[in-house]
Amino acid sequence: MLHSFLHSLVESNALWLIWAAVGVLILGFCIVFASVVLGDSDEPLYRAASATRRDDDGPMIV
């Protein structure tokens, strides 16, 4: 009886680990998909931020 209980406990933990691994894979796929979709826009936000830093040659006021 104890052996069957431990066996079912191990199986349920393995099932949770499998679901967690599937969730991580889905999350990774979503991140890769979003980076591919946003990569087509040549990242205008990053270019705009670096352009404002380059154009700002005035004195720094503290």
CHARMM-style PDB file with segment names, atoms N, HN, CA, C and O in Angstrom:
ATOM      1  N   MET     1       0.825  -1.191   0.000  1.00  0.00      PROA
ATOM      2  CA  MET     1       0.000   0.000   0.000  1.00  0.00      PROA
ATOM      3  C   MET     1       0.871   1.259   0.000  1.00  0.00      PROA
ATOM      4  O   MET     1       0.620   2.200  -0.753  1.00  0.00      PROA
ATOM      5  N   LEU     2       1.890   1.262   0.848  1.00  0.00      PROA
ATOM      6  HN  LEU     2       2.094   0.497   1.460  1.00  0.00      PROA
ATOM      7  CA  LEU     2       2.791   2.411   0.893  1.00  0.00      PROA
ATOM      8  C   LEU     2       3.549   2.549  -0.425  1.00  0.00      PROA
ATOM      9  O   LEU     2       3.784   3.658  -0.904  1.00  0.00      PROA
ATOM     10  N   HSD     3       3.924   1.417  -1.001  1.00  0.00      PROA
ATOM     11  HN  HSD     3       3.733   0.516  -0.612  1.00  0.00      PROA
ATOM     12  CA  HSD     3       4.652   1.445  -2.273  1.00  0.00      PROA
ATOM     13  C   HSD     3       3.802   2.050  -3.383  1.00  0.00      PROA
ATOM     14  O   HSD     3       4.299   2.841  -4.184  1.00  0.00      PROA
ATOM     15  N   SER     4       2.524   1.683  -3.435  1.00  0.00      PROA
ATOM     16  HN  SER     4       2.121   1.040  -2.784  1.00  0.00      PROA
ATOM     17  CA  SER     4       1.650   2.237  -4.480  1.00  0.00      PROA
ATOM     18  C   SER     4       1.417   3.732  -4.260  1.00  0.00      PROA
ATOM     19  O   SER     4       1.311   4.496  -5.219  1.00  0.00      PROA
ATOM     20  N   PHE     5       1.337   4.148  -2.982  1.00  0.00      PROA
ATOM     21  HN  PHE     5       1.423   3.528  -2.202  1.00  0.00      PROA
ATOM     22  CA  PHE     5       1.176   5.575  -2.694  1.00  0.00      PROA
ATOM     23  C   PHE     5       2.408   6.360  -3.133  1.00  0.00      PROA
ATOM     24  O   PHE     5       2.287   7.421  -3.747  1.00  0.00      PROA
ATOM     25  N   LEU     6       3.583   5.844  -2.821  1.00  0.00      PROA
ATOM     26  HN  LEU     6       3.681   4.982  -2.323  1.00  0.00      PROA
ATOM     27  CA  LEU     6       4.813   6.523  -3.240  1.00  0.00      PROA
ATOM     28  C   LEU     6       4.934   6.546  -4.761  1.00  0.00      PROA
ATOM     29  O   LEU     6       5.396   7.526  -5.345  1.00  0.00      PROA
ATOM     30  N   HSD     7       4.516   5.461  -5.386  1.00  0.00      PROA
ATOM     31  HN  HSD     7       4.140   4.665  -4.911  1.00  0.00      PROA
ATOM     32  CA  HSD     7       4.576   5.395  -6.847  1.00  0.00      PROA
ATOM     33  C   HSD     7       3.653   6.445  -7.479  1.00  0.00      PROA
ATOM     34  O   HSD     7       4.040   7.108  -8.441  1.00  0.00      PROA
ATOM     35  N   SER     8       2.457   6.596  -6.952  1.00  0.00      PROA
ATOM     36  HN  SER     8       2.142   6.057  -6.171  1.00  0.00      PROA
ATOM     37  CA  SER     8       1.535   7.605  -7.489  1.00  0.00      PROA
ATOM     38  C   SER     8       2.043   9.013  -7.206  1.00  0.00      PROA
ATOM     39  O   SER     8       1.837   9.920  -8.013  1.00  0.00      PROA
ATOM     40  N   LEU     9       2.708   9.206  -6.060  1.00  0.00      PROA
ATOM     41  HN  LEU     9       2.875   8.470  -5.404  1.00  0.00      PROA
ATOM     42  CA  LEU     9       3.274  10.515  -5.743  1.00  0.00      PROA
ATOM     43  C   LEU     9       4.379  10.880  -6.722  1.00  0.00      PROA
ATOM     44  O   LEU     9       4.459  12.019  -7.182  1.00  0.00      PROA
ATOM     45  N   VAL    10       5.225   9.918  -7.037  1.00  0.00      PROA
ATOM     46  HN  VAL    10       5.160   8.993  -6.664  1.00  0.00      PROA
ATOM     47  CA  VAL    10       6.300  10.160  -7.999  1.00  0.00      PROA
ATOM     48  C   VAL    10       5.722  10.460  -9.376  1.00  0.00      PROA
ATOM     49  O   VAL    10       6.205  11.353 -10.071  1.00  0.00      PROA
ATOM     50  N   GLU    11       4.703   9.727  -9.770  1.00  0.00      PROA
ATOM     51  HN  GLU    11       4.310   9.001  -9.205  1.00  0.00      PROA
ATOM     52  CA  GLU    11       4.086   9.962 -11.079  1.00  0.00      PROA
ATOM     53  C   GLU    11       3.443  11.341 -11.152  1.00  0.00      PROA
ATOM     54  O   GLU    11       3.542  12.011 -12.179  1.00  0.00      PROA
ATOM     55  N   SER    12       2.790  11.773 -10.084  1.00  0.00      PROA
ATOM     56  HN  SER    12       2.710  11.228  -9.249  1.00  0.00      PROA
ATOM     57  CA  SER    12       2.144  13.090 -10.109  1.00  0.00      PROA
ATOM     58  C   SER    12       3.189  14.195 -10.147  1.00  0.00      PROA
ATOM     59  O   SER    12       2.989  15.203 -10.825  1.00  0.00      PROA
ATOM     60  N   ASN    13       4.303  14.030  -9.434  1.00  0.00      PROA
ATOM     61  HN  ASN    13       4.466  13.211  -8.884  1.00  0.00      PROA
ATOM     62  CA  ASN    13       5.369  15.030  -9.490  1.00  0.00      PROA
ATOM     63  C   ASN    13       5.990  15.074 -10.875  1.00  0.00      PROA
ATOM     64  O   ASN    13       6.309  16.149 -11.383  1.00  0.00      PROA
ATOM     65  N   ALA    14       6.162  13.917 -11.481  1.00  0.00      PROA
ATOM     66  HN  ALA    14       5.903  13.044 -11.068  1.00  0.00      PROA
ATOM     67  CA  ALA    14       6.704  13.887 -12.833  1.00  0.00      PROA
ATOM     68  C   ALA    14       5.741  14.554 -13.807  1.00  0.00      PROA
ATOM     69  O   ALA    14       6.165  15.213 -14.757  1.00  0.00      PROA
ATOM     70  N   LEU    15       4.450  14.380 -13.569  1.00  0.00      PROA
ATOM     71  HN  LEU    15       4.106  13.844 -12.797  1.00  0.00      PROA
ATOM     72  CA  LEU    15       3.460  15.020 -14.435  1.00  0.00      PROA
ATOM     73  C   LEU    15       3.540  16.536 -14.317  1.00  0.00      PROA
ATOM     74  O   LEU    15       3.457  17.245 -15.319  1.00  0.00      PROA
ATOM     75  N   TRP    16       3.703  17.037 -13.086  1.00  0.00      PROA
ATOM     76  HN  TRP    16       3.770  16.461 -12.271  1.00  0.00      PROA
ATOM     77  CA  TRP    16       3.841  18.480 -12.915  1.00  0.00      PROA
ATOM     78  C   TRP    16       5.108  18.992 -13.574  1.00  0.00      PROA
ATOM     79  O   TRP    16       5.110  20.077 -14.155  1.00  0.00      PROA
ATOM     80  N   LEU    17       6.185  18.221 -13.491  1.00  0.00      PROA
ATOM     81  HN  LEU    17       6.183  17.339 -13.019  1.00  0.00      PROA
ATOM     82  CA  LEU    17       7.424  18.643 -14.151  1.00  0.00      PROA
ATOM     83  C   LEU    17       7.260  18.675 -15.661  1.00  0.00      PROA
ATOM     84  O   LEU    17       7.791  19.560 -16.331  1.00  0.00      PROA
ATOM     85  N   ILE    18       6.522  17.708 -16.196  1.00  0.00      PROA
ATOM     86  HN  ILE    18       6.090  16.989 -15.651  1.00  0.00      PROA
ATOM     87  CA  ILE    18       6.278  17.688 -17.640  1.00  0.00      PROA
ATOM     88  C   ILE    18       5.464  18.911 -18.050  1.00  0.00      PROA
ATOM     89  O   ILE    18       5.779  19.555 -19.051  1.00  0.00      PROA
ATOM     90  N   TRP    19       4.418  19.239 -17.286  1.00  0.00      PROA
ATOM     91  HN  TRP    19       4.163  18.716 -16.473  1.00  0.00      PROA
ATOM     92  CA  TRP    19       3.608  20.414 -17.604  1.00  0.00      PROA
ATOM     93  C   TRP    19       4.433  21.693 -17.485  1.00  0.00      PROA
ATOM     94  O   TRP    19       4.264  22.610 -18.290  1.00  0.00      PROA
ATOM     95  N   ALA    20       5.321  21.769 -16.494  1.00  0.00      PROA
ATOM     96  HN  ALA    20       5.458  21.025 -15.840  1.00  0.00      PROA
ATOM     97  CA  ALA    20       6.173  22.949 -16.348  1.00  0.00      PROA
ATOM     98  C   ALA    20       7.120  23.077 -17.539  1.00  0.00      PROA
ATOM     99  O   ALA    20       7.347  24.179 -18.037  1.00  0.00      PROA
ATOM    100  N   ALA    21       7.671  21.955 -17.995  1.00  0.00      PROA
ATOM    101  HN  ALA    21       7.486  21.059 -17.591  1.00  0.00      PROA
ATOM    102  CA  ALA    21       8.557  21.990 -19.157  1.00  0.00      PROA
ATOM    103  C   ALA    21       7.805  22.421 -20.409  1.00  0.00      PROA
ATOM    104  O   ALA    21       8.333  23.182 -21.221  1.00  0.00      PROA
ATOM    105  N   VAL    22       6.582  21.943 -20.569  1.00  0.00      PROA
ATOM    106  HN  VAL    22       6.153  21.325 -19.910  1.00  0.00      PROA
ATOM    107  CA  VAL    22       5.767  22.350 -21.721  1.00  0.00      PROA
ATOM    108  C   VAL    22       5.470  23.848 -21.647  1.00  0.00      PROA
ATOM    109  O   VAL    22       5.503  24.533 -22.669  1.00  0.00      PROA
ATOM    110  N   GLY    23       5.186  24.355 -20.469  1.00  0.00      PROA
ATOM    111  HN  GLY    23       5.159  23.798 -19.638  1.00  0.00      PROA
ATOM    112  CA  GLY    23       4.932  25.785 -20.301  1.00  0.00      PROA
ATOM    113  C   GLY    23       6.145  26.628 -20.638  1.00  0.00      PROA
ATOM    114  O   GLY    23       6.019  27.679 -21.266  1.00  0.00      PROA
ATOM    115  N   VAL    24       7.318  26.177 -20.225  1.00  0.00      PROA
ATOM    116  HN  VAL    24       7.420  25.324 -19.714  1.00  0.00      PROA
ATOM    117  CA  VAL    24       8.548  26.906 -20.544  1.00  0.00      PROA
ATOM    118  C   VAL    24       8.802  26.894 -22.047  1.00  0.00      PROA
ATOM    119  O   VAL    24       9.228  27.902 -22.609  1.00  0.00      PROA
ATOM    120  N   LEU    25       8.545  25.765 -22.702  1.00  0.00      PROA
ATOM    121  HN  LEU    25       8.198  24.946 -22.245  1.00  0.00      PROA
ATOM    122  CA  LEU    25       8.720  25.704 -24.156  1.00  0.00      PROA
ATOM    123  C   LEU    25       7.757  26.639 -24.879  1.00  0.00      PROA
ATOM    124  O   LEU    25       8.138  27.303 -25.842  1.00  0.00      PROA
ATOM    125  N   ILE    26       6.515  26.690 -24.416  1.00  0.00      PROA
ATOM    126  HN  ILE    26       6.206  26.150 -23.633  1.00  0.00      PROA
ATOM    127  CA  ILE    26       5.537  27.592 -25.037  1.00  0.00      PROA
ATOM    128  C   ILE    26       5.952  29.045 -24.829  1.00  0.00      PROA
ATOM    129  O   ILE    26       5.847  29.859 -25.746  1.00  0.00      PROA
ATOM    130  N   LEU    27       6.423  29.374 -23.628  1.00  0.00      PROA
ATOM    131  HN  LEU    27       6.509  28.713 -22.882  1.00  0.00      PROA
ATOM    132  CA  LEU    27       6.880  30.732 -23.356  1.00  0.00      PROA
ATOM    133  C   LEU    27       8.075  31.097 -24.228  1.00  0.00      PROA
ATOM    134  O   LEU    27       8.145  32.208 -24.754  1.00  0.00      PROA
ATOM    135  N   GLY    28       9.009  30.174 -24.382  1.00  0.00      PROA
ATOM    136  HN  GLY    28       8.952  29.271 -23.954  1.00  0.00      PROA
ATOM    137  CA  GLY    28      10.154  30.424 -25.252  1.00  0.00      PROA
ATOM    138  C   GLY    28       9.749  30.607 -26.697  1.00  0.00      PROA
ATOM    139  O   GLY    28      10.302  31.454 -27.399  1.00  0.00      PROA
ATOM    140  N   PHE    29       8.781  29.814 -27.151  1.00  0.00      PROA
ATOM    141  HN  PHE    29       8.332  29.126 -26.581  1.00  0.00      PROA
ATOM    142  CA  PHE    29       8.289  29.965 -28.522  1.00  0.00      PROA
ATOM    143  C   PHE    29       7.644  31.335 -28.716  1.00  0.00      PROA
ATOM    144  O   PHE    29       7.835  31.972 -29.752  1.00  0.00      PROA
ATOM    145  N   CYS    30       6.880  31.787 -27.722  1.00  0.00      PROA
ATOM    146  HN  CYS    30       6.725  31.270 -26.880  1.00  0.00      PROA
ATOM    147  CA  CYS    30       6.248  33.105 -27.823  1.00  0.00      PROA
ATOM    148  C   CYS    30       7.291  34.215 -27.870  1.00  0.00      PROA
ATOM    149  O   CYS    30       7.126  35.182 -28.615  1.00  0.00      PROA
ATOM    150  N   ILE    31       8.361  34.094 -27.091  1.00  0.00      PROA
ATOM    151  HN  ILE    31       8.495  33.309 -26.486  1.00  0.00      PROA
ATOM    152  CA  ILE    31       9.414  35.109 -27.093  1.00  0.00      PROA
ATOM    153  C   ILE    31      10.123  35.140 -28.435  1.00  0.00      PROA
ATOM    154  O   ILE    31      10.385  36.216 -28.973  1.00  0.00      PROA
ATOM    155  N   VAL    32      10.437  33.969 -28.982  1.00  0.00      PROA
ATOM    156  HN  VAL    32      10.224  33.095 -28.544  1.00  0.00      PROA
ATOM    157  CA  VAL    32      11.100  33.912 -30.288  1.00  0.00      PROA
ATOM    158  C   VAL    32      10.186  34.460 -31.372  1.00  0.00      PROA
ATOM    159  O   VAL    32      10.639  35.200 -32.246  1.00  0.00      PROA
ATOM    160  N   PHE    33       8.912  34.109 -31.328  1.00  0.00      PROA
ATOM    161  HN  PHE    33       8.544  33.507 -30.619  1.00  0.00      PROA
ATOM    162  CA  PHE    33       7.956  34.598 -32.326  1.00  0.00      PROA
ATOM    163  C   PHE    33       7.827  36.118 -32.253  1.00  0.00      PROA
ATOM    164  O   PHE    33       7.795  36.789 -33.284  1.00  0.00      PROA
ATOM    165  N   ALA    34       7.754  36.665 -31.035  1.00  0.00      PROA
ATOM    166  HN  ALA    34       7.781  36.120 -30.197  1.00  0.00      PROA
ATOM    167  CA  ALA    34       7.644  38.115 -30.883  1.00  0.00      PROA
ATOM    168  C   ALA    34       8.906  38.811 -31.363  1.00  0.00      PROA
ATOM    169  O   ALA    34       8.819  39.880 -31.968  1.00  0.00      PROA
ATOM    170  N   SER    35      10.073  38.238 -31.111  1.00  0.00      PROA
ATOM    171  HN  SER    35      10.144  37.369 -30.620  1.00  0.00      PROA
ATOM    172  CA  SER    35      11.308  38.874 -31.571  1.00  0.00      PROA
ATOM    173  C   SER    35      11.416  38.835 -33.086  1.00  0.00      PROA
ATOM    174  O   SER    35      11.953  39.762 -33.692  1.00  0.00      PROA
ATOM    175  N   VAL    36      10.911  37.767 -33.708  1.00  0.00      PROA
ATOM    176  HN  VAL    36      10.476  37.014 -33.215  1.00  0.00      PROA
ATOM    177  CA  VAL    36      10.922  37.702 -35.172  1.00  0.00      PROA
ATOM    178  C   VAL    36       9.957  38.732 -35.753  1.00  0.00      PROA
ATOM    179  O   VAL    36      10.286  39.411 -36.725  1.00  0.00      PROA
ATOM    180  N   VAL    37       8.778  38.850 -35.166  1.00  0.00      PROA
ATOM    181  HN  VAL    37       8.511  38.298 -34.376  1.00  0.00      PROA
ATOM    182  CA  VAL    37       7.787  39.806 -35.674  1.00  0.00      PROA
ATOM    183  C   VAL    37       8.277  41.238 -35.480  1.00  0.00      PROA
ATOM    184  O   VAL    37       8.155  42.062 -36.386  1.00  0.00      PROA
ATOM    185  N   LEU    38       8.829  41.538 -34.309  1.00  0.00      PROA
ATOM    186  HN  LEU    38       8.928  40.869 -33.573  1.00  0.00      PROA
ATOM    187  CA  LEU    38       9.295  42.899 -34.050  1.00  0.00      PROA
ATOM    188  C   LEU    38      10.632  43.181 -34.718  1.00  0.00      PROA
ATOM    189  O   LEU    38      11.005  44.344 -34.874  1.00  0.00      PROA
ATOM    190  N   GLY    39      11.353  42.154 -35.113  1.00  0.00      PROA
ATOM    191  HN  GLY    39      11.050  41.209 -34.987  1.00  0.00      PROA
ATOM    192  CA  GLY    39      12.635  42.360 -35.785  1.00  0.00      PROA
ATOM    193  C   GLY    39      12.483  42.922 -37.180  1.00  0.00      PROA
ATOM    194  O   GLY    39      13.434  43.492 -37.713  1.00  0.00      PROA
ATOM    195  N   ASP    40      11.304  42.778 -37.797  1.00  0.00      PROA
ATOM    196  HN  ASP    40      10.531  42.315 -37.364  1.00  0.00      PROA
ATOM    197  CA  ASP    40      11.076  43.313 -39.132  1.00  0.00      PROA
ATOM    198  C   ASP    40      10.963  44.826 -39.131  1.00  0.00      PROA
ATOM    199  O   ASP    40      11.128  45.447 -40.181  1.00  0.00      PROA
ATOM    200  N   SER    41      10.690  45.433 -37.999  1.00  0.00      PROA
ATOM    201  HN  SER    41      10.556  44.928 -37.146  1.00  0.00      PROA
ATOM    202  CA  SER    41      10.518  46.881 -37.945  1.00  0.00      PROA
ATOM    203  C   SER    41      11.846  47.603 -37.733  1.00  0.00      PROA
ATOM    204  O   SER    41      11.853  48.826 -37.593  1.00  0.00      PROA
ATOM    205  N   ASP    42      12.960  46.890 -37.705  1.00  0.00      PROA
ATOM    206  HN  ASP    42      12.954  45.897 -37.819  1.00  0.00      PROA
ATOM    207  CA  ASP    42      14.300  47.460 -37.500  1.00  0.00      PROA
ATOM    208  C   ASP    42      14.418  48.221 -36.184  1.00  0.00      PROA
ATOM    209  O   ASP    42      15.265  49.105 -36.052  1.00  0.00      PROA
ATOM    210  N   GLU    43      13.595  47.893 -35.234  1.00  0.00      PROA
ATOM    211  HN  GLU    43      12.907  47.175 -35.341  1.00  0.00      PROA
ATOM    212  CA  GLU    43      13.636  48.440 -33.881  1.00  0.00      PROA
ATOM    213  C   GLU    43      13.690  49.963 -33.878  1.00  0.00      PROA
ATOM    214  O   GLU    43      14.712  50.525 -33.484  1.00  0.00      PROA
ATOM    215  N   PRO    44      12.648  50.646 -34.295  1.00  0.00      PROA
ATOM    216  CA  PRO    44      12.701  52.108 -34.360  1.00  0.00      PROA
ATOM    217  C   PRO    44      12.836  52.762 -32.990  1.00  0.00      PROA
ATOM    218  O   PRO    44      13.386  53.857 -32.878  1.00  0.00      PROA
ATOM    219  N   LEU    45      12.336  52.098 -31.941  1.00  0.00      PROA
ATOM    220  HN  LEU    45      11.888  51.209 -32.031  1.00  0.00      PROA
ATOM    221  CA  LEU    45      12.439  52.703 -30.617  1.00  0.00      PROA
ATOM    222  C   LEU    45      13.888  52.775 -30.159  1.00  0.00      PROA
ATOM    223  O   LEU    45      14.312  53.778 -29.586  1.00  0.00      PROA
ATOM    224  N   TYR    46      14.642  51.721 -30.410  1.00  0.00      PROA
ATOM    225  HN  TYR    46      14.298  50.907 -30.876  1.00  0.00      PROA
ATOM    226  CA  TYR    46      16.037  51.734 -30.005  1.00  0.00      PROA
ATOM    227  C   TYR    46      16.839  52.720 -30.850  1.00  0.00      PROA
ATOM    228  O   TYR    46      17.725  53.403 -30.337  1.00  0.00      PROA
ATOM    229  N   ARG    47      16.532  52.793 -32.133  1.00  0.00      PROA
ATOM    230  HN  ARG    47      15.812  52.238 -32.550  1.00  0.00      PROA
ATOM    231  CA  ARG    47      17.252  53.735 -32.988  1.00  0.00      PROA
ATOM    232  C   ARG    47      16.930  55.166 -32.584  1.00  0.00      PROA
ATOM    233  O   ARG    47      17.820  56.017 -32.594  1.00  0.00      PROA
ATOM    234  N   ALA    48      15.683  55.453 -32.230  1.00  0.00      PROA
ATOM    235  HN  ALA    48      14.960  54.762 -32.222  1.00  0.00      PROA
ATOM    236  CA  ALA    48      15.307  56.802 -31.828  1.00  0.00      PROA
ATOM    237  C   ALA    48      16.014  57.190 -30.530  1.00  0.00      PROA
ATOM    238  O   ALA    48      16.446  58.333 -30.380  1.00  0.00      PROA
ATOM    239  N   ALA    49      16.132  56.262 -29.607  1.00  0.00      PROA
ATOM    240  HN  ALA    49      15.781  55.334 -29.729  1.00  0.00      PROA
ATOM    241  CA  ALA    49      16.788  56.567 -28.342  1.00  0.00      PROA
ATOM    242  C   ALA    49      18.271  56.833 -28.550  1.00  0.00      PROA
ATOM    243  O   ALA    49      18.816  57.759 -27.949  1.00  0.00      PROA
ATOM    244  N   SER    50      18.929  56.050 -29.379  1.00  0.00      PROA
ATOM    245  HN  SER    50      18.486  55.298 -29.867  1.00  0.00      PROA
ATOM    246  CA  SER    50      20.354  56.276 -29.615  1.00  0.00      PROA
ATOM    247  C   SER    50      20.573  57.538 -30.437  1.00  0.00      PROA
ATOM    248  O   SER    50      21.592  58.206 -30.267  1.00  0.00      PROA
ATOM    249  N   ALA    51      19.638  57.884 -31.329  1.00  0.00      PROA
ATOM    250  HN  ALA    51      18.810  57.342 -31.467  1.00  0.00      PROA
ATOM    251  CA  ALA    51      19.782  59.094 -32.137  1.00  0.00      PROA
ATOM    252  C   ALA    51      19.665  60.330 -31.259  1.00  0.00      PROA
ATOM    253  O   ALA    51      20.393  61.299 -31.475  1.00  0.00      PROA
ATOM    254  N   THR    52      18.779  60.326 -30.282  1.00  0.00      PROA
ATOM    255  HN  THR    52      18.188  59.539 -30.107  1.00  0.00      PROA
ATOM    256  CA  THR    52      18.652  61.495 -29.415  1.00  0.00      PROA
ATOM    257  C   THR    52      19.889  61.639 -28.546  1.00  0.00      PROA
ATOM    258  O   THR    52      20.273  62.759 -28.211  1.00  0.00      PROA
ATOM    259  N   ARG    53      20.512  60.550 -28.176  1.00  0.00      PROA
ATOM    260  HN  ARG    53      20.199  59.640 -28.448  1.00  0.00      PROA
ATOM    261  CA  ARG    53      21.743  60.654 -27.402  1.00  0.00      PROA
ATOM    262  C   ARG    53      22.879  61.209 -28.253  1.00  0.00      PROA
ATOM    263  O   ARG    53      23.692  61.992 -27.763  1.00  0.00      PROA
ATOM    264  N   ARG    54      22.941  60.814 -29.515  1.00  0.00      PROA
ATOM    265  HN  ARG    54      22.280  60.178 -29.913  1.00  0.00      PROA
ATOM    266  CA  ARG    54      24.006  61.303 -30.386  1.00  0.00      PROA
ATOM    267  C   ARG    54      23.810  62.780 -30.724  1.00  0.00      PROA
ATOM    268  O   ARG    54      24.787  63.519 -30.852  1.00  0.00      PROA
ATOM    269  N   ASP    55      22.554  63.218 -30.870  1.00  0.00      PROA
ATOM    270  HN  ASP    55      21.761  62.618 -30.766  1.00  0.00      PROA
ATOM    271  CA  ASP    55      22.291  64.600 -31.244  1.00  0.00      PROA
ATOM    272  C   ASP    55      22.405  65.548 -30.060  1.00  0.00      PROA
ATOM    273  O   ASP    55      22.416  66.765 -30.245  1.00  0.00      PROA
ATOM    274  N   ASP    56      22.487  65.021 -28.872  1.00  0.00      PROA
ATOM    275  HN  ASP    56      22.477  64.033 -28.722  1.00  0.00      PROA
ATOM    276  CA  ASP    56      22.511  65.859 -27.678  1.00  0.00      PROA
ATOM    277  C   ASP    56      23.959  66.172 -27.306  1.00  0.00      PROA
ATOM    278  O   ASP    56      24.545  65.516 -26.445  1.00  0.00      PROA
ATOM    279  N   ASP    57      24.524  67.179 -27.963  1.00  0.00      PROA
ATOM    280  HN  ASP    57      24.048  67.712 -28.663  1.00  0.00      PROA
ATOM    281  CA  ASP    57      25.907  67.571 -27.677  1.00  0.00      PROA
ATOM    282  C   ASP    57      25.965  68.826 -26.824  1.00  0.00      PROA
ATOM    283  O   ASP    57      27.048  69.371 -26.612  1.00  0.00      PROA
ATOM    284  N   GLY    58      24.840  69.294 -26.334  1.00  0.00      PROA
ATOM    285  HN  GLY    58      23.960  68.851 -26.506  1.00  0.00      PROA
ATOM    286  CA  GLY    58      24.806  70.505 -25.524  1.00  0.00      PROA
ATOM    287  C   GLY    58      25.384  70.266 -24.140  1.00  0.00      PROA
ATOM    288  O   GLY    58      25.653  69.127 -23.759  1.00  0.00      PROA
ATOM    289  N   PRO    59      25.573  71.339 -23.392  1.00  0.00      PROA
ATOM    290  CA  PRO    59      26.122  71.192 -22.037  1.00  0.00      PROA
ATOM    291  C   PRO    59      25.113  70.513 -21.114  1.00  0.00      PROA
ATOM    292  O   PRO    59      23.902  70.642 -21.290  1.00  0.00      PROA
ATOM    293  N   MET    60      25.633  69.797 -20.140  1.00  0.00      PROA
ATOM    294  HN  MET    60      26.617  69.692 -19.997  1.00  0.00      PROA
ATOM    295  CA  MET    60      24.775  69.104 -19.197  1.00  0.00      PROA
ATOM    296  C   MET    60      24.446  70.046 -18.046  1.00  0.00      PROA
ATOM    297  O   MET    60      25.348  70.615 -17.430  1.00  0.00      PROA
ATOM    298  N   ILE    61      23.176  70.210 -17.757  1.00  0.00      PROA
ATOM    299  HN  ILE    61      22.444  69.747 -18.256  1.00  0.00      PROA
ATOM    300  CA  ILE    61      22.740  71.076 -16.664  1.00  0.00      PROA
ATOM    301  C   ILE    61      22.321  70.183 -15.510  1.00  0.00      PROA
ATOM    302  O   ILE    61      21.451  69.323 -15.648  1.00  0.00      PROA
ATOM    303  N   VAL    62      22.960  70.408 -14.366  1.00  0.00      PROA
ATOM    304  HN  VAL    62      23.666  71.107 -14.253  1.00  0.00      PROA
ATOM    305  CA  VAL    62      22.667  69.582 -13.196  1.00  0.00      PROA
ATOM    306  C   VAL    62      21.884  70.386 -12.189  1.00  0.00      PROA
ATOM    307  OT1 VAL    62      21.535  69.872 -11.126  1.00  0.00      PROA
TER     308      VAL     62
END
